[in-house]
Amino acid sequence: MTRIEFGTGIRTVTDIAAAARHIEELGFDIVSAGEHVMFHGPIGNTFITLSVAAGATEHIKLMSTIVLLPLYPAALAAKMGAALDNASGGRYMFGIGVGGEFPREFEACGVPVKERGPRASEALQVIRKLWSEENVSFQGRFNTLNEITLNPMPIQKPTPPIWVAGRQDGAMRRAALHGDGWLPYMYTPEMLKDSVATISDLRTENNLPVDNFSHGVFIFTAVHEDRDTAREMAAKQLGKQYAQNFDNLVNKYTLIGTPEDCRKRLREYIDAGARLFMLTSACPEDYVEENIKLIAEKVIPAFR
């Protein structure tokens, strides 16, 4: 039987080691970290955060959710990912996305925001080559390599797993052609089921194997013994975060309610094809710890 994996993210930019150890002790399979160059509030860098987490943990996997790939030269992203995979003993999972929700960081980095999709797709081609081949040469729109070899290459063979995040058709296609996994967000089980079929078709059309491709979901959560309280927390938190009314969206896109509600909803995603869940809290800061604890103690064990 295929194992269902669960992960959650480090929310702090300071006490990273303790946060990572706590997530590992709670029994999660994966600890994750996102990034921005600058954003609406404090946020770190995924490679640095996960490097600290690697040294503080023993066995938990480390996943970028996500690397803002268009902001990196492809060879630099490849080097950093390979270095982290070596430093962690082969525990790194390379999650990528194109960003764009904060255009000023693209401007500050000298990257046109309209180029983020093509840059990411080309970078994935370069990175996969650098992670698995020697003397790599590549001539593309954004990257030129002449007989380049990374030393050391990643521990994981043929490469660390490449997960592509997103929600639009372009991201799904990028995942199908250049990734090993698809990690959509704000997705229903029905949407996931459709995307599984679409990605399978795309990979078949491009002579890529279907059986070794994975599907997951990045999903906001609010778990509480009182269903209405969970719903209210999620609607308020996400409404603030996305600057829109979420009252009519939380039931559709989030994992909310009692532990039993959440277990039932997760089974719908599993039936649709999900084998990995990256869970992030959609609740007030003073309830985040209780939320994660409830997930670890009353939700995840049902899938072990």
MARNUTI-705331 format. One record per residue (C-alpha): residue in three letters; chain; x, y, z. Coordinates in pm, 1 decimal. Example, Ala and Ser with C-alpha at 12.3 -4.5 7.8 and 13.67 -1.06 7.14 Angstrom:
BEGIN
ala, A, 1230.0, -450.0, 780.0
ser, A, 1367.0, -106.0, 714.0
END
This chain:
BEGIN
met, A, 0.0, 0.0, 0.0
thr, A, 130.5, 344.4, -94.7
arg, A, 221.7, 555.2, 207.3
ile, A, 36.6, 882.9, 250.2
glu, A, 279.8, 1155.2, 357.1
phe, A, 203.2, 1463.7, 563.0
gly, A, 406.8, 1777.3, 604.1
thr, A, 382.4, 2119.3, 760.8
gly, A, 586.7, 2434.7, 745.6
ile, A, 825.1, 2627.2, 967.4
arg, A, 660.0, 2959.2, 1044.1
thr, A, 943.3, 3135.8, 1223.2
val, A, 1249.4, 3314.5, 1082.5
thr, A, 1443.9, 3291.5, 1407.8
asp, A, 1395.2, 2978.6, 1620.6
ile, A, 1413.0, 2746.4, 1321.9
ala, A, 1595.6, 2453.7, 1479.6
ala, A, 1345.4, 2414.6, 1762.8
ala, A, 1051.2, 2444.6, 1524.5
ala, A, 1193.1, 2175.8, 1295.1
arg, A, 1260.0, 1936.9, 1584.0
his, A, 907.5, 1989.3, 1713.1
ile, A, 753.2, 1906.7, 1376.3
glu, A, 965.1, 1591.7, 1356.1
glu, A, 867.2, 1490.3, 1710.9
leu, A, 497.7, 1532.1, 1626.3
gly, A, 535.5, 1260.8, 1363.0
phe, A, 513.7, 1457.2, 1038.0
asp, A, 693.3, 1309.1, 738.0
ile, A, 805.8, 1641.3, 594.2
val, A, 906.1, 1981.7, 725.7
ser, A, 879.9, 2263.6, 473.8
ala, A, 973.9, 2626.0, 423.9
gly, A, 874.7, 2889.4, 172.3
glu, A, 1039.6, 3212.1, 71.5
his, A, 1016.8, 3558.7, -74.0
val, A, 1284.1, 3821.7, -124.5
met, A, 1043.9, 4067.7, 30.4
phe, A, 677.3, 4030.3, 118.0
his, A, 401.4, 4175.6, 336.1
gly, A, 568.7, 4055.6, 656.0
pro, A, 877.3, 3868.5, 781.0
ile, A, 967.5, 3569.5, 566.7
gly, A, 1286.5, 3370.3, 522.3
asn, A, 1470.4, 3190.2, 244.5
thr, A, 1380.9, 2826.9, 187.3
phe, A, 1737.2, 2701.7, 135.9
ile, A, 1866.9, 2869.1, 450.6
thr, A, 1567.7, 2771.0, 664.0
leu, A, 1585.3, 2409.0, 554.9
ser, A, 1962.0, 2398.6, 602.6
val, A, 1912.8, 2491.5, 966.8
ala, A, 1631.0, 2235.9, 990.1
ala, A, 1854.5, 1967.5, 839.5
gly, A, 2111.9, 2010.1, 1112.3
ala, A, 1848.3, 2003.7, 1385.5
thr, A, 1663.0, 1689.0, 1274.1
glu, A, 1745.9, 1325.8, 1206.9
his, A, 1511.5, 1167.9, 955.8
ile, A, 1230.1, 1402.9, 850.2
lys, A, 1226.1, 1505.0, 484.6
leu, A, 1288.8, 1869.1, 392.3
met, A, 1072.5, 2032.5, 126.1
ser, A, 1083.6, 2375.8, -30.2
thr, A, 728.4, 2506.7, -56.1
ile, A, 832.0, 2676.2, -263.5
val, A, 1153.0, 2800.3, -429.6
leu, A, 1068.2, 3109.6, -635.0
leu, A, 1260.7, 2960.1, -922.9
pro, A, 1242.7, 3248.5, -1174.7
leu, A, 1440.7, 3467.8, -933.1
tyr, A, 1744.9, 3236.2, -940.6
pro, A, 1997.9, 3166.6, -1213.8
ala, A, 1924.8, 2803.2, -1290.4
ala, A, 2279.5, 2684.5, -1217.7
leu, A, 2276.3, 2858.3, -878.4
ala, A, 1945.4, 2696.7, -781.1
ala, A, 2086.7, 2361.1, -890.4
lys, A, 2398.1, 2412.1, -676.9
met, A, 2200.2, 2513.9, -369.1
gly, A, 1962.4, 2220.7, -402.1
ala, A, 2248.0, 1975.5, -450.9
ala, A, 2434.3, 2119.6, -153.2
leu, A, 2125.5, 2088.1, 67.7
asp, A, 2062.9, 1731.0, -42.3
asn, A, 2420.0, 1643.1, 54.5
ala, A, 2409.0, 1835.5, 381.4
ser, A, 2086.0, 1659.0, 483.5
gly, A, 2192.7, 1309.0, 387.0
gly, A, 1958.6, 1291.9, 87.4
arg, A, 1640.1, 1427.0, 246.1
tyr, A, 1568.0, 1724.7, 19.3
met, A, 1250.9, 1770.8, -189.2
phe, A, 1268.7, 2050.9, -447.0
gly, A, 931.5, 2227.5, -461.8
ile, A, 915.1, 2516.1, -706.4
gly, A, 670.7, 2781.8, -819.4
val, A, 672.2, 3099.5, -1023.9
gly, A, 534.5, 3349.3, -769.9
gly, A, 420.8, 3683.6, -906.9
glu, A, 187.0, 3787.4, -626.7
phe, A, 444.7, 4043.7, -512.4
pro, A, 573.5, 4199.9, -837.6
arg, A, 813.5, 4439.3, -668.4
glu, A, 1042.7, 4154.9, -564.6
phe, A, 1077.5, 4060.2, -931.6
glu, A, 1157.2, 4420.0, -1018.2
ala, A, 1413.6, 4434.3, -738.1
cys, A, 1582.5, 4118.9, -869.4
gly, A, 1586.3, 4240.2, -1230.0
val, A, 1348.2, 3970.3, -1353.6
pro, A, 1047.1, 4072.3, -1564.7
val, A, 741.8, 3925.3, -1393.7
lys, A, 594.0, 3829.9, -1731.6
glu, A, 890.6, 3598.4, -1794.9
arg, A, 848.2, 3395.6, -1477.5
gly, A, 678.8, 3095.0, -1642.3
pro, A, 926.6, 3045.7, -1929.6
arg, A, 1219.0, 3106.3, -1694.3
ala, A, 1097.2, 2839.5, -1454.2
ser, A, 1035.9, 2581.7, -1726.3
glu, A, 1380.4, 2632.8, -1877.1
ala, A, 1545.7, 2631.6, -1535.0
leu, A, 1394.0, 2291.9, -1455.3
gln, A, 1548.6, 2148.5, -1770.5
val, A, 1889.1, 2285.6, -1671.7
ile, A, 1861.7, 2170.9, -1309.9
arg, A, 1761.5, 1815.3, -1397.2
lys, A, 2061.9, 1790.5, -1628.1
leu, A, 2303.4, 1935.7, -1374.0
trp, A, 2175.3, 1700.0, -1106.5
ser, A, 2221.2, 1388.6, -1316.3
glu, A, 2484.4, 1450.8, -1584.6
glu, A, 2844.8, 1562.8, -1616.9
asn, A, 2984.1, 1817.3, -1863.0
val, A, 2645.2, 1972.0, -1925.3
ser, A, 2605.0, 2208.1, -2217.9
phe, A, 2283.2, 2396.3, -2272.6
gln, A, 2180.2, 2685.4, -2493.3
gly, A, 1843.7, 2839.1, -2408.3
arg, A, 1663.1, 3167.7, -2394.4
phe, A, 1781.0, 3246.3, -2041.3
asn, A, 2065.7, 3003.1, -1972.6
thr, A, 2394.6, 2917.5, -2140.4
leu, A, 2610.5, 2635.7, -2003.4
asn, A, 2932.3, 2505.3, -2154.1
glu, A, 3050.1, 2170.9, -2013.7
ile, A, 2943.9, 2237.7, -1654.5
thr, A, 2958.2, 1970.5, -1384.0
leu, A, 2825.0, 2006.1, -1031.2
asn, A, 3046.6, 1859.8, -761.7
pro, A, 2901.0, 1711.1, -555.9
met, A, 2585.0, 1611.2, -732.1
pro, A, 2281.3, 1534.1, -514.9
ile, A, 2282.8, 1213.9, -311.7
gln, A, 1936.8, 1111.8, -434.4
lys, A, 1937.9, 940.3, -773.3
pro, A, 1855.2, 1020.3, -1040.8
thr, A, 1767.2, 1353.5, -873.1
pro, A, 1589.6, 1486.1, -565.3
pro, A, 1213.8, 1481.4, -634.5
ile, A, 1097.8, 1790.6, -819.1
trp, A, 751.0, 1909.9, -717.6
val, A, 583.5, 2185.3, -918.3
ala, A, 329.2, 2399.1, -735.2
gly, A, 58.7, 2618.3, -881.3
arg, A, -301.1, 2637.5, -982.5
gln, A, -313.2, 2735.0, -1348.3
asp, A, -288.6, 2522.8, -1662.1
gly, A, 65.2, 2646.6, -1730.8
ala, A, 185.6, 2521.4, -1393.2
met, A, 15.4, 2186.6, -1448.6
arg, A, 186.8, 2150.1, -1784.8
arg, A, 520.7, 2248.2, -1628.2
ala, A, 470.5, 1978.2, -1366.5
ala, A, 381.2, 1717.3, -1627.0
leu, A, 677.1, 1788.0, -1856.2
his, A, 950.9, 1883.1, -1611.3
gly, A, 852.7, 1759.3, -1265.5
asp, A, 812.1, 1445.4, -1061.3
gly, A, 509.3, 1569.4, -870.2
trp, A, 219.3, 1816.8, -883.0
leu, A, 137.2, 2025.5, -574.6
pro, A, -162.8, 2251.8, -640.8
tyr, A, -319.3, 2483.0, -384.7
met, A, -675.2, 2609.3, -343.4
tyr, A, -782.6, 2285.6, -511.4
thr, A, -1087.8, 2065.5, -456.0
pro, A, -1077.5, 1684.0, -481.0
glu, A, -1266.5, 1713.7, -808.8
met, A, -1007.7, 1954.0, -949.0
leu, A, -728.4, 1724.1, -838.5
lys, A, -889.4, 1423.5, -1005.5
asp, A, -915.9, 1617.1, -1331.9
ser, A, -553.7, 1731.1, -1308.6
val, A, -434.0, 1373.7, -1248.3
ala, A, -596.2, 1270.7, -1575.9
thr, A, -461.4, 1574.4, -1762.4
ile, A, -105.7, 1522.3, -1639.3
ser, A, -118.8, 1152.2, -1725.8
asp, A, -226.9, 1240.6, -2079.0
leu, A, 46.6, 1504.0, -2115.4
arg, A, 316.6, 1267.2, -1998.5
thr, A, 193.9, 990.2, -2226.0
glu, A, 187.9, 1228.5, -2523.8
asn, A, 547.3, 1329.4, -2448.7
asn, A, 676.7, 974.8, -2393.4
leu, A, 726.8, 1026.3, -2021.7
pro, A, 646.4, 757.1, -1762.9
val, A, 319.3, 798.8, -1576.6
asp, A, 360.5, 546.9, -1294.0
asn, A, 644.1, 731.6, -1118.9
phe, A, 470.2, 1071.0, -1110.5
ser, A, 318.2, 1181.6, -778.3
his, A, 25.1, 1403.8, -682.7
gly, A, -29.1, 1608.1, -370.2
val, A, -211.7, 1909.8, -230.5
phe, A, -100.8, 2218.7, -41.1
ile, A, -397.9, 2295.4, 179.0
phe, A, -494.0, 2543.5, 450.5
thr, A, -624.3, 2387.5, 770.9
ala, A, -822.2, 2478.3, 1081.1
val, A, -907.7, 2186.2, 1307.7
his, A, -1121.4, 2233.2, 1617.1
glu, A, -1356.0, 2016.7, 1818.8
asp, A, -1627.4, 2269.0, 1730.3
arg, A, -1692.9, 2277.7, 1355.2
asp, A, -1827.8, 2632.7, 1344.4
thr, A, -1527.9, 2769.8, 1533.0
ala, A, -1290.5, 2608.7, 1284.1
arg, A, -1482.4, 2752.5, 992.3
glu, A, -1490.0, 3101.7, 1140.2
met, A, -1117.3, 3095.5, 1211.6
ala, A, -1030.1, 2989.6, 857.0
ala, A, -1262.7, 3240.8, 690.9
lys, A, -1126.0, 3527.6, 898.2
gln, A, -759.4, 3433.4, 859.5
leu, A, -770.7, 3368.7, 485.5
gly, A, -988.9, 3672.6, 424.0
lys, A, -720.9, 3884.0, 587.7
gln, A, -436.5, 3706.6, 408.8
tyr, A, -588.3, 3729.9, 60.9
ala, A, -779.3, 4056.3, 110.8
gln, A, -1111.8, 3907.6, 2.1
asn, A, -1419.4, 3749.5, 155.2
phe, A, -1361.3, 3378.8, 219.1
asp, A, -1694.7, 3298.7, 385.4
asn, A, -1817.4, 3108.6, 81.3
leu, A, -1478.8, 2959.0, -11.3
val, A, -1349.5, 2789.7, 302.2
asn, A, -1570.6, 2483.0, 273.5
lys, A, -1455.9, 2435.8, -84.7
tyr, A, -1080.5, 2487.0, -65.3
thr, A, -969.5, 2423.2, 292.3
leu, A, -939.0, 2139.8, 540.7
ile, A, -1158.4, 2257.4, 827.0
gly, A, -1386.2, 2130.3, 1099.8
thr, A, -1361.2, 1857.6, 1358.7
pro, A, -1090.9, 1591.1, 1334.1
glu, A, -1347.8, 1353.2, 1186.4
asp, A, -1451.5, 1615.9, 928.5
cys, A, -1088.6, 1651.8, 827.4
arg, A, -1028.0, 1278.4, 806.2
lys, A, -1330.2, 1243.8, 578.9
arg, A, -1216.8, 1529.2, 354.4
leu, A, -863.9, 1390.5, 326.9
arg, A, -1004.6, 1058.9, 210.4
glu, A, -1178.8, 1242.2, -74.6
tyr, A, -842.3, 1383.5, -184.8
ile, A, -678.6, 1042.0, -152.4
asp, A, -952.5, 889.1, -367.4
ala, A, -878.2, 1159.8, -624.0
gly, A, -510.3, 1063.0, -633.4
ala, A, -330.4, 1261.7, -361.4
arg, A, -46.8, 1088.2, -180.6
leu, A, 113.5, 1390.9, -17.2
phe, A, -45.7, 1665.8, 191.3
met, A, 134.2, 1985.2, 285.1
leu, A, -75.3, 2134.0, 563.8
thr, A, -54.4, 2497.9, 669.3
ser, A, -258.9, 2667.8, 938.6
ala, A, -546.1, 2900.8, 855.9
cys, A, -608.7, 3018.3, 1208.8
pro, A, -489.5, 3286.4, 1454.3
glu, A, -129.2, 3271.5, 1573.1
asp, A, -235.5, 3184.1, 1925.2
tyr, A, -408.6, 2869.2, 1793.9
val, A, -149.4, 2751.0, 1540.6
glu, A, 25.4, 2517.3, 1784.4
glu, A, -302.1, 2358.9, 1895.7
asn, A, -409.0, 2321.9, 1532.1
ile, A, -91.5, 2136.4, 1434.8
lys, A, -111.7, 1920.5, 1746.7
leu, A, -469.1, 1816.0, 1668.7
ile, A, -368.6, 1726.2, 1314.0
ala, A, -76.5, 1518.7, 1438.3
glu, A, -271.9, 1341.1, 1711.7
lys, A, -624.7, 1306.6, 1574.5
val, A, -604.8, 1325.9, 1195.3
ile, A, -281.5, 1178.1, 1063.9
pro, A, -291.9, 851.3, 1266.9
ala, A, -601.2, 741.4, 1071.7
phe, A, -383.4, 714.8, 759.7
arg, A, -96.8, 516.1, 910.8
END
